[in-house]
Amino acid sequence: MSFVTTPAKTHIVIPARFKSTRLPGKPLLTIHGKPMILWVAEKAQTASFADDMCIATDDEQIAKVCTDAGFDVVMTSSEHASGTDRLAEVAAIKGWADHDIVVNMQGDEPLVPPLLLEQVQALLVADEDSVMATLCEPIDDYDTFQRPSVVKVVSRFANNSQRALYFSRAPIPCDRDVVLADNNQMQPPKNAYRHLGLYAYRVSLLQQFVNWPQTPLEILESLEQLRVLENGQHIAIAEAACQLPAGVDTQEDLDHLNAMSLDNFQNPTK
């Protein structure tokens, strides 16, 4: 008897919450006259590697704006502790196969290059023993290295793949010789990397994740990806193939994007 395995599909999901501490209603704030969430969704549509795309939200206003624009919307709970929990609900509602891949595209990053979405998806496909994949970029600025809002990551090579060892808001790794010398050398270590919040997940991992209680290090650092590592799972990681432009966290960020010419906003790498 032979069994036919359905090929894995790739789904892009854009979580979009109305509530935001610094910018309430952020997905609906406009950039060049169009709600930010629509810019992000249109960018996702250019990612030809994906089989489909949807927006996951807990807000009726966001849902209406997106459905009126012709996008698929999945209504989710407002009680989720993390974006990963929200993606898990979407996967359950959609009935996606365990071996399918979900790419999380942040709803407040309208400039994200589709190349990075494709890279993180390909990274997970290539590493069958990992349940997640993500990206990083070198840190060459000491102030950035010290800043708690910048998540750092250290990794190792295993089975010809690069895997994340730990994520932290602290400045890791520590260059012992520099610290002991105490020579006021204000440079980050050569292998200091900033974690980029782009993820690809296997659906099977999302189903497990929601049943795992929050872990001690996850709570301490307020980093949900640590729950995966603390449960003994692997996260594939690679240096980003191109720069990830800053997202929208503050009114200043939003003003900056509106101050760009429309052509530069639509084609930031030109």
C-alpha positions as CSV (number, residue, x, y, z in Angstrom):
1,M,0.0,0.0,0.0
2,S,1.3,3.4,-0.9
3,F,0.5,6.7,0.9
4,V,0.3,10.0,-0.9
5,T,1.6,12.9,1.1
6,T,0.1,16.3,0.3
7,P,2.9,18.8,-0.5
8,A,3.4,21.4,2.2
9,K,1.8,24.8,1.5
10,T,3.0,28.2,2.7
11,H,0.6,30.7,4.2
12,I,1.4,34.3,5.0
13,V,-0.5,35.6,8.0
14,I,-0.5,39.3,9.0
15,P,-1.6,39.8,12.7
16,A,-3.3,43.2,13.2
17,R,-4.4,44.3,16.6
18,F,-6.2,47.6,17.2
19,K,-4.8,48.0,20.7
20,S,-1.3,49.5,20.9
21,T,0.3,51.2,23.9
22,R,2.0,53.9,21.9
23,L,-0.2,54.1,18.8
24,P,-3.8,53.0,19.3
25,G,-5.4,51.8,16.1
26,K,-2.0,51.5,14.4
27,P,-3.1,49.3,11.5
28,L,-5.7,51.9,10.5
29,L,-3.3,54.9,10.6
30,T,-2.7,56.2,7.1
31,I,0.5,56.4,5.1
32,H,0.0,58.5,2.0
33,G,-3.7,58.4,2.4
34,K,-4.0,54.6,2.8
35,P,-4.3,52.6,6.0
36,M,-1.0,51.0,6.9
37,I,-2.5,47.5,7.0
38,L,-3.4,47.7,3.4
39,W,0.1,48.7,2.4
40,V,1.4,45.6,4.3
41,A,-1.2,43.3,2.7
42,E,-0.4,44.6,-0.8
43,K,3.3,43.9,-0.1
44,A,2.4,40.4,1.0
45,Q,0.6,39.8,-2.3
46,T,3.9,40.2,-4.2
47,A,5.4,37.3,-2.4
48,S,5.0,34.7,-5.2
49,F,6.4,31.8,-3.1
50,A,3.3,31.7,-0.8
51,D,0.1,29.8,-1.6
52,D,-2.2,32.3,0.2
53,M,-2.3,35.2,2.5
54,C,-4.7,36.5,5.2
55,I,-5.0,39.1,7.9
56,A,-5.7,38.0,11.5
57,T,-7.4,40.6,13.7
58,D,-9.6,40.9,16.7
59,D,-11.1,44.2,15.6
60,E,-14.2,44.8,13.4
61,Q,-12.9,48.1,12.0
62,I,-9.7,46.5,10.8
63,A,-11.6,43.6,9.4
64,K,-14.0,45.8,7.4
65,V,-11.2,47.9,5.9
66,C,-9.4,44.8,4.8
67,T,-12.4,42.9,3.5
68,D,-13.6,46.0,1.6
69,A,-10.2,46.0,-0.1
70,G,-10.7,42.4,-1.1
71,F,-8.4,40.7,1.4
72,D,-9.1,37.5,3.3
73,V,-9.7,38.2,7.0
74,V,-9.8,35.8,10.0
75,M,-11.4,37.0,13.2
76,T,-9.4,35.9,16.2
77,S,-9.7,36.2,20.0
78,S,-8.6,39.4,21.7
79,E,-7.2,37.4,24.7
80,H,-4.0,36.1,23.0
81,A,-0.8,36.6,25.0
82,S,1.3,36.7,21.9
83,G,1.3,36.8,18.1
84,T,2.2,33.2,18.0
85,D,-1.0,32.3,19.8
86,R,-3.0,34.3,17.3
87,L,-1.3,32.4,14.4
88,A,-2.1,29.1,16.0
89,E,-5.8,30.1,16.2
90,V,-5.7,31.0,12.5
91,A,-4.1,27.7,11.5
92,A,-6.8,25.8,13.5
93,I,-9.7,27.8,11.9
94,K,-8.2,27.3,8.4
95,G,-7.5,23.6,9.1
96,W,-4.0,23.8,7.7
97,A,-1.9,20.6,7.6
98,D,0.7,19.9,10.3
99,H,3.5,20.1,7.8
100,D,2.4,23.4,6.3
101,I,4.4,26.5,6.9
102,V,3.1,29.8,8.3
103,V,5.1,33.0,7.7
104,N,4.3,35.8,10.1
105,M,4.4,39.2,8.4
106,Q,4.2,42.1,10.9
107,G,1.3,44.5,10.3
108,D,3.5,47.5,11.3
109,E,6.3,46.9,8.8
110,P,5.0,48.3,5.5
111,L,8.6,48.4,4.1
112,V,9.5,44.8,4.7
113,P,11.2,43.3,1.5
114,P,9.4,40.2,0.2
115,L,12.9,38.7,-0.3
116,L,13.2,38.4,3.5
117,L,9.8,36.6,3.8
118,E,11.0,34.2,1.1
119,Q,14.3,33.7,2.8
120,V,12.8,32.8,6.2
121,Q,10.4,30.4,4.6
122,A,13.2,28.7,2.6
123,L,15.3,28.5,5.7
124,L,12.7,26.4,7.5
125,V,12.1,24.2,4.4
126,A,15.8,23.4,4.3
127,D,16.1,22.5,8.0
128,E,13.7,19.6,8.6
129,D,14.7,19.3,12.3
130,S,13.7,22.9,13.1
131,V,10.2,23.9,14.0
132,M,10.8,27.7,13.4
133,A,13.0,29.9,11.4
134,T,14.0,33.6,11.8
135,L,16.6,36.1,10.7
136,C,19.2,38.4,12.2
137,E,21.6,41.1,11.2
138,P,25.0,42.2,12.6
139,I,25.2,44.9,15.2
140,D,28.0,47.4,14.6
141,D,26.9,50.2,17.0
142,Y,27.7,50.0,20.7
143,D,24.6,52.0,21.8
144,T,22.4,49.6,19.8
145,F,24.1,46.6,21.4
146,Q,23.4,48.0,24.9
147,R,19.7,48.9,24.2
148,P,17.2,46.5,25.9
149,S,14.6,47.3,23.2
150,V,17.0,45.6,20.7
151,V,16.8,41.8,21.0
152,K,20.1,40.1,20.6
153,V,20.6,36.5,19.5
154,V,23.5,34.0,19.7
155,S,23.6,30.9,17.6
156,R,25.6,27.8,16.7
157,F,26.1,25.6,13.7
158,A,24.7,22.0,13.8
159,N,24.2,19.5,11.0
160,N,25.2,22.1,8.4
161,S,22.5,24.5,9.7
162,Q,22.6,27.5,11.9
163,R,20.4,27.3,15.0
164,A,19.5,29.9,17.7
165,L,21.0,29.2,21.1
166,Y,19.4,32.1,23.0
167,F,17.6,35.4,22.6
168,S,18.0,38.3,25.1
169,R,17.5,42.0,25.7
170,A,20.9,42.0,27.4
171,P,24.1,42.7,25.5
172,I,25.1,39.2,24.5
173,P,27.6,37.7,23.8
174,C,30.0,39.2,26.3
175,D,33.6,39.7,25.2
176,R,35.4,38.7,28.4
177,D,38.8,40.1,27.4
178,V,37.4,43.5,26.6
179,V,35.4,43.5,29.9
180,L,38.4,42.5,32.0
181,A,40.6,45.0,30.2
182,D,38.2,47.8,31.1
183,N,39.7,50.0,28.5
184,N,36.5,51.8,27.6
185,Q,36.4,50.2,24.2
186,M,33.0,51.1,23.0
187,Q,32.5,48.5,20.4
188,P,30.1,45.5,20.3
189,P,31.7,42.0,19.8
190,K,32.3,40.9,16.2
191,N,29.6,38.2,16.6
192,A,26.9,40.4,18.0
193,Y,23.6,40.0,16.1
194,R,20.3,41.7,16.3
195,H,17.2,39.5,16.0
196,L,14.7,40.5,13.4
197,G,11.0,39.8,14.1
198,L,10.4,37.7,11.0
199,Y,9.3,34.2,11.6
200,A,8.3,31.0,9.8
201,Y,6.6,28.2,11.7
202,R,5.5,24.7,11.1
203,V,1.8,24.4,11.8
204,S,2.6,21.4,14.1
205,L,4.7,23.8,16.3
206,L,1.9,26.3,16.5
207,Q,-0.4,23.6,17.8
208,Q,2.1,22.6,20.5
209,F,3.0,26.2,21.4
210,V,-0.5,27.1,22.6
211,N,-0.5,24.1,25.0
212,W,2.8,24.9,26.5
213,P,2.7,27.1,29.6
214,Q,4.8,30.3,29.6
215,T,8.3,29.4,30.6
216,P,10.5,31.1,33.2
217,L,13.0,32.7,30.7
218,E,10.2,33.7,28.4
219,I,8.5,35.6,31.2
220,L,11.8,37.1,32.4
221,E,12.9,38.4,29.0
222,S,9.3,38.9,27.6
223,L,10.4,37.0,24.5
224,E,7.9,34.4,23.3
225,Q,10.5,32.6,21.1
226,L,12.2,31.4,24.3
227,R,9.3,29.2,25.0
228,V,10.2,27.2,22.0
229,L,13.9,26.8,23.0
230,E,13.0,26.0,26.7
231,N,10.8,23.1,25.4
232,G,13.8,21.7,23.6
233,Q,12.9,22.6,20.0
234,H,15.2,24.0,17.3
235,I,15.0,27.5,15.7
236,A,16.8,27.9,12.4
237,I,18.4,31.3,11.9
238,A,20.4,33.1,9.2
239,E,21.8,36.5,8.5
240,A,19.2,38.5,6.5
241,A,19.9,38.7,2.8
242,C,19.1,42.5,2.8
243,Q,18.3,45.2,5.3
244,L,15.0,45.2,7.1
245,P,13.7,48.8,7.2
246,A,12.4,50.0,10.6
247,G,8.7,49.4,11.3
248,V,6.2,51.8,12.8
249,D,6.3,51.9,16.6
250,T,5.8,55.7,17.3
251,Q,4.1,58.7,15.8
252,E,7.6,59.8,14.7
253,D,8.0,56.6,12.7
254,L,4.7,57.2,11.0
255,D,5.5,60.9,10.3
256,H,8.8,59.7,8.7
257,L,7.1,57.4,6.3
258,N,4.6,60.1,5.3
259,A,7.4,62.5,4.8
260,M,8.9,60.2,2.2
261,S,7.9,60.7,-1.4
262,L,5.4,58.1,-2.6
263,D,7.9,56.7,-5.0
264,N,10.5,56.2,-2.4
265,F,8.0,54.7,0.0
266,Q,6.9,52.2,-2.6
267,N,10.4,51.5,-3.8
268,P,12.6,51.9,-0.7
269,T,15.6,50.0,-2.1
270,K,15.9,52.1,-5.3
